[in-house]
Amino acid sequence: MHIDEPGQHSSQQRGHVLLIAGDAAVRRRAVQVAPSANLAALGLVPVSVLLNSHAPSDTTYLDGARDPNTVLMRLRAAAATPGPLLVYLSGRLTFDRRGRDLHLALAGSTASTVRYTALPWEWLVTELRPRPAGLTTVVLDLVADKAAWPVLAELGGLPVPAAAETYGVVIPPAFTGGENTVSSYTRHWIDQLRRNPTRPTGVQLHAFAVGAAALPPGTLTLPATRALSAPSEHQQRGGVEEPVRSAHPVQAAAVVVPARAQAPVPAAPGRDPRPHIHALATSGRHHEAATLAQAWEQHVLQVHGYMSPEATEWAEIRADLARMAGNYRSATQLWIGAGRSRLARQSPDAPEVLAAAAGALYCWTQLKDEAAAREAGLELLRLLDALPSLEPRLLRLTRQRLEVLNGTPSQC
């Protein structure tokens, strides 16, 4: 979505913000996600900032709803808006074993009443499907319960509306939770909206939030941590390709493969290879995706040079492919390299620099091999140290973990 110029709207361009709080997710009496707190925090953000548009807009809050049909009516009304639309959902994702469907649990939903008291996830996908590309953003802050989590693994992710840019996280059920406050992902999303004079794009906000949120291991992120290069403005508005999404594989696009790559994929001039590569990765074909991405990176290096922006973008793509394959060591090193490359030609507070640092930090926190973590930790610390706008807490936690790894725990 884009910011429109004031005074250039008609009633046909009216936008809408729909905020939905499902049932709170609680484990061992600790709140994993508090949807009401999240909605209250979002309610303090100006609608024009949430929507990234100055179009006249309406806002609908659904907090404590118990009837899925009531939510459906609100969702249907929001989907009918001709202008920009933001749909935010927070709560507990559950599964109806009889109907074999994922649901967003509403207030009062239990395992035995899911099909009558929870919102079928397919309703969300269906209602938003007909909307024009480029006008819809869906933001999710969810926790999957024990019934839903295996289903997400079987599906390879969470189905999302094809026409919508979808960002968010789904926390695994084993997470013990914390206080009854705004959840970390949503809080960092809001913080970035407040701290940046120029509103970041949705994918930048997602990258910042994921990198800063200290998410539990295994968290499903939609899309992956900002490695696939963002489509151009023209592409985002219905041009050549739709935006790449991690949990809803896009239609495999024909691609041009450098001759020496000899990769077995169809070739058609002028097509972007990234959606095809991403679709391979999300379908579990990690080796094929990595091989193709490496071939394209070599091609770009030959054409544009090692320090070119294009080369950095492909290093970032390879970094996230490594993350998706669970190779956090390689992903960390690639993200650090990308961050250094960007820092060499961009300001330390540039969104792309911070996004690369966020990717490196997240992947480093997932490293279980202590030797690998020690090896990469020093390089990561140098990168983070060069970013004055980085949240101090992240630098402090990185130092503390590195000290523990080196056997010299901090005394502070």
C-alpha positions in Angstrom: 0.0 0.0 0.0 1.1 3.6 -0.6 0.5 7.0 0.9 -1.9 9.0 -1.1 -1.7 12.7 -1.6 -4.2 14.6 0.6 -7.2 16.1 -1.2 -7.2 13.5 -4.0 -9.8 11.1 -2.7 -13.3 10.3 -3.4 -15.8 8.4 -1.3 -15.0 5.4 -3.6 -11.4 5.2 -2.2 -12.3 5.0 1.5 -10.1 2.7 3.5 -10.7 0.4 6.5 -8.8 -0.9 9.5 -10.2 -4.1 11.1 -8.7 -5.2 14.4 -9.7 -8.6 15.7 -8.8 -10.0 19.1 -9.5 -13.7 19.5 -9.2 -15.7 22.6 -6.1 -15.3 24.8 -3.5 -18.1 24.6 -2.6 -19.3 28.0 -0.2 -22.1 29.0 0.5 -23.1 32.6 -1.4 -20.0 33.8 1.0 -17.8 31.9 -0.4 -15.7 29.0 1.3 -16.4 25.7 -0.5 -13.7 23.8 -3.0 -11.1 25.1 -5.1 -10.0 22.1 -7.0 -7.3 24.0 -3.7 -5.6 25.0 -2.5 -5.8 21.5 -5.6 -4.1 20.1 -5.4 -1.4 22.8 -1.9 -0.6 21.7 -2.7 -0.5 18.1 -5.6 1.8 18.8 -3.2 4.5 19.8 -1.5 4.5 16.4 -3.1 6.9 13.9 -5.1 5.2 11.3 -3.2 6.9 8.5 0.0 5.4 9.8 -1.5 1.9 10.1 -2.9 2.0 6.6 0.1 3.9 5.1 -2.6 6.1 3.4 -4.2 9.4 3.9 -7.5 8.1 2.5 -10.6 8.7 4.7 -11.0 5.5 6.6 -13.1 3.6 9.1 -11.9 1.5 12.0 -13.6 -1.5 13.5 -12.5 -3.1 16.8 -13.7 -6.7 17.6 -12.6 -7.6 21.1 -14.3 -10.3 23.1 -16.6 -11.5 20.2 -18.1 -14.9 20.8 -20.1 -15.4 17.6 -18.1 -16.3 14.5 -20.9 -15.0 12.3 -20.6 -11.6 13.8 -16.9 -11.6 13.0 -17.7 -12.8 9.5 -20.1 -9.9 8.9 -17.5 -7.4 10.0 -14.8 -9.1 7.9 -17.1 -9.1 4.9 -17.9 -5.4 5.3 -14.2 -4.6 5.6 -13.4 -6.7 2.5 -15.9 -4.7 0.5 -14.1 -1.4 1.1 -12.7 0.0 -2.2 -9.6 1.5 -0.7 -6.7 0.3 1.4 -7.5 -2.3 4.0 -5.5 -3.5 7.1 -6.7 -6.6 8.9 -5.0 -7.4 12.2 -5.7 -10.7 14.0 -4.3 -11.8 17.4 -5.1 -14.8 19.5 -5.0 -18.5 19.6 -5.0 -20.6 16.5 -6.8 -23.9 17.0 -8.0 -26.9 15.0 -11.4 -28.5 14.6 -10.7 -32.3 14.5 -14.1 -33.2 13.1 -14.2 -30.6 10.4 -10.5 -30.8 9.8 -10.2 -27.0 9.7 -8.0 -24.4 11.3 -9.9 -21.7 13.4 -9.1 -18.5 15.3 -10.5 -19.2 18.8 -12.9 -16.6 20.0 -13.9 -15.8 23.6 -15.3 -18.9 25.1 -14.0 -21.3 22.5 -13.1 -24.8 23.8 -11.8 -27.9 22.2 -15.3 -29.4 22.1 -17.0 -26.2 20.7 -14.5 -25.0 18.1 -16.8 -25.5 15.1 -19.5 -23.4 16.7 -17.6 -20.8 18.7 -14.4 -20.1 16.6 -13.8 -18.3 13.3 -12.9 -20.8 10.5 -9.6 -19.6 9.0 -10.9 -20.4 5.6 -13.5 -17.6 6.0 -10.7 -15.1 6.2 -8.9 -16.4 3.1 -12.2 -16.6 1.2 -13.5 -13.1 2.1 -10.2 -11.4 1.2 -9.4 -13.4 -1.9 -11.4 -11.3 -4.4 -9.8 -8.0 -3.4 -7.5 -6.3 -5.9 -3.7 -6.9 -5.4 -1.8 -4.1 -3.6 -4.7 -2.8 -1.4 -4.7 -5.4 1.4 -2.4 -6.0 4.3 -2.9 -8.8 6.9 -0.9 -8.7 10.1 -1.0 -11.8 12.4 0.2 -12.2 16.0 -0.9 -15.7 16.9 -0.1 -18.7 19.1 -0.9 -22.2 17.8 -2.3 -24.6 20.3 -1.3 -28.3 20.5 -4.1 -29.2 18.0 -3.2 -26.6 15.4 0.6 -26.8 15.5 1.0 -30.3 13.8 -1.5 -29.1 11.1 0.7 -26.1 10.3 3.6 -28.5 9.9 1.6 -30.7 7.5 0.5 -27.7 5.5 4.0 -26.2 5.4 2.7 -23.0 6.8 -0.5 -21.0 7.3 -2.8 -20.4 4.3 -3.1 -16.7 3.6 -5.2 -14.7 1.1 -3.4 -14.6 -2.3 -4.2 -10.9 -2.9 -3.0 -9.7 0.5 0.5 -8.8 1.8 0.6 -11.0 4.9 3.1 -10.5 7.8 3.2 -12.0 11.2 4.2 -14.7 13.5 2.7 -18.0 14.8 4.2 -19.0 18.1 4.5 -22.7 18.9 2.4 -24.2 21.8 5.4 -25.1 24.0 6.2 -21.4 24.7 5.5 -20.7 28.3 4.5 -17.1 27.9 4.9 -14.0 30.0 2.8 -11.2 31.4 -0.6 -10.1 30.3 0.8 -7.2 28.1 1.4 -6.3 24.5 3.2 -9.2 22.8 6.7 -8.7 21.7 6.1 -8.9 17.9 3.2 -6.4 17.9 5.1 -4.1 20.3 8.1 -3.9 18.1 5.9 -3.4 15.0 4.3 -0.4 16.8 7.7 0.9 18.0 9.0 1.0 14.5 6.0 3.0 13.3 6.6 5.5 16.0 10.3 5.8 15.7 10.6 6.3 11.9 9.8 9.7 10.5 9.1 8.0 7.1 6.8 5.0 7.5 8.7 1.7 6.7 7.1 -0.7 4.3 5.2 -3.7 5.7 8.0 -6.1 4.9 10.5 -3.7 6.7 8.3 -3.5 9.7 8.0 -7.3 9.8 11.8 -7.7 9.6 12.5 -5.2 12.4 9.8 -6.8 14.6 11.0 -10.4 14.0 14.6 -9.4 14.6 13.9 -7.6 17.8 11.2 -9.7 19.3 13.3 -12.6 20.6 10.8 -15.1 19.4 10.7 -18.7 20.7 12.6 -21.3 18.6 10.4 -22.8 15.9 8.2 -19.7 15.5 6.5 -19.6 12.1 7.2 -16.2 10.4 5.2 -14.9 7.5 7.1 -14.2 5.4 10.6 -15.2 6.2 12.9 -12.6 7.8 13.3 -10.0 5.0 15.7 -11.8 2.7 13.8 -12.1 -0.5 14.2 -8.7 -2.1 11.1 -6.6 -2.0 9.2 -6.3 -5.3 9.3 -2.9 -7.0 6.5 -0.4 -6.4 5.1 -1.4 -9.8 5.1 -5.1 -8.9 3.4 -4.4 -5.6 0.5 -2.7 -7.4 -0.3 -5.5 -9.7 2.6 -5.3 -12.2 4.8 -8.2 -13.2 4.6 -10.3 -10.0 2.8 -10.4 -6.7 4.7 -9.9 -3.5 6.5 -13.0 -2.3 4.9 -14.7 0.7 6.4 -17.5 2.7 3.4 -19.5 3.9 1.4 -19.3 0.7 3.7 -20.4 -2.1 3.1 -18.2 -5.2 2.5 -19.7 -8.6 5.9 -20.9 -9.9 7.1 -18.3 -12.4 9.1 -19.1 -15.5 12.7 -17.9 -15.0 15.8 -17.2 -17.0 18.7 -19.3 -15.8 22.3 -18.3 -16.5 23.6 -20.7 -19.1 26.3 -22.2 -16.9 23.9 -22.9 -14.1 22.2 -25.7 -16.1 19.3 -25.7 -13.6 16.3 -27.7 -14.7 13.7 -24.9 -14.7 11.7 -23.3 -17.6 13.1 -20.1 -19.2 11.1 -17.1 -20.3 12.8 -13.7 -20.8 12.0 -10.9 -18.4 10.6 -13.0 -15.6 11.7 -12.6 -11.9 13.2 -15.8 -10.6 12.6 -15.1 -7.0 9.0 -16.3 -6.7 10.0 -19.6 -8.3 13.0 -20.0 -6.0 10.8 -19.2 -3.0 8.2 -21.6 -4.0 10.8 -24.3 -4.2 12.0 -23.6 -0.7 8.5 -23.4 0.8 7.7 -26.8 -0.7 10.7 -28.3 1.0 13.0 -28.4 -2.0 15.7 -26.5 -0.2 18.7 -27.9 -2.2 17.1 -27.0 -5.5 16.3 -23.5 -4.3 19.8 -22.9 -2.9 21.4 -24.2 -6.1 19.3 -21.9 -8.3 19.8 -18.9 -6.0 23.6 -19.5 -6.0 23.6 -19.7 -9.8 21.8 -16.4 -10.1 24.1 -14.8 -7.5 27.1 -15.9 -9.6 25.5 -14.4 -12.7 24.8 -11.1 -10.9 28.4 -11.0 -9.6 29.7 -11.3 -13.1 27.4 -8.7 -14.5 27.3 -6.1 -11.7 30.3 -6.8 -9.5 30.9 -8.1 -5.9 30.0 -4.8 -4.1 26.9 -4.1 -6.2 23.4 -3.7 -4.6 22.2 -6.5 -6.8 24.9 -8.8 -5.4 23.9 -7.9 -1.9 20.2 -8.6 -2.6 21.1 -12.1 -3.7 23.3 -12.7 -0.7 20.2 -11.8 1.4 18.0 -14.2 -0.6 20.5 -17.0 0.0 20.6 -16.1 3.7 16.9 -16.6 4.1 16.9 -19.8 2.1 19.5 -21.1 4.5 17.3 -20.0 7.4 14.3 -21.8 5.9 16.4 -25.0 5.5 17.5 -24.7 9.2 21.1 -23.9 8.3 21.4 -21.1 10.8 25.2 -21.0 10.6 25.3 -20.2 6.9 22.3 -17.9 7.3 24.1 -15.9 10.0 27.3 -15.5 8.0 25.4 -14.5 4.9 23.3 -11.9 6.8 26.4 -10.4 8.4 28.1 -10.2 5.0 25.0 -8.5 3.6 24.9 -6.1 6.5 28.5 -5.1 6.0 28.0 -4.6 2.2 25.0 -2.4 2.8 26.8 -0.5 5.5 29.6 0.3 3.1 27.3 2.3 0.9 24.3 3.1 3.1 23.8 5.0 6.3 23.8 3.0 9.6 20.1 3.8 10.1 19.0 2.8 6.6 16.1 0.3 6.8 17.9 -2.2 4.7 21.0 -2.1 6.9 18.9 -2.6 10.0 16.9 -5.4 8.4 20.1 -7.3 7.5 21.3 -6.9 11.1 18.0 -8.1 12.4 18.2 -11.2 10.1 21.8 -11.9 11.3 20.8 -11.5 15.0 17.8 -13.7 14.8 19.7 -16.5 13.0 22.6 -16.3 15.5 20.2 -16.7 18.4 19.0 -20.0 16.8 22.5 -21.4 16.6 22.8 -24.4 19.0 26.4 -25.2 18.1 28.4 -23.2 20.6 31.6 -23.2 18.5 29.7 -21.8 15.5 28.0 -19.3 17.7 31.3 -18.1 19.1 32.8 -17.9 15.7 30.0 -15.8 14.2 29.3 -13.8 17.4 32.3 -11.5 17.2 31.5 -10.5 13.6 27.9 -10.0 14.5 28.9 -7.8 17.5 31.0 -5.6 15.2 28.1 -5.1 12.8 25.6 -4.3 15.6 28.2 -1.9 17.2 28.2 0.1 14.0 24.5 0.8 14.2 23.8 3.7 16.6 20.1 3.6 16.1 19.9 -0.1 17.1 17.9 -0.8 20.3 20.6 -0.9 23.1 19.0 -3.9 24.7 19.8 -6.0 21.6 23.5 -5.1 21.7 23.6 -5.8 25.4 22.0 -9.2 25.1 24.3 -10.1 22.2 27.4 -9.2 24.3 26.1 -11.2 27.3 25.5 -14.3 25.2 28.9 -14.0 23.6 30.5 -13.6 27.1 28.8 -16.8 28.3 29.9 -18.7 25.2 33.4 -17.5 25.8 33.2 -18.6 29.4 33.4 -15.1 30.8 29.8 -14.3 31.9 29.0 -10.6 32.4 29.0 -9.3 35.9 26.3 -6.7 35.3 
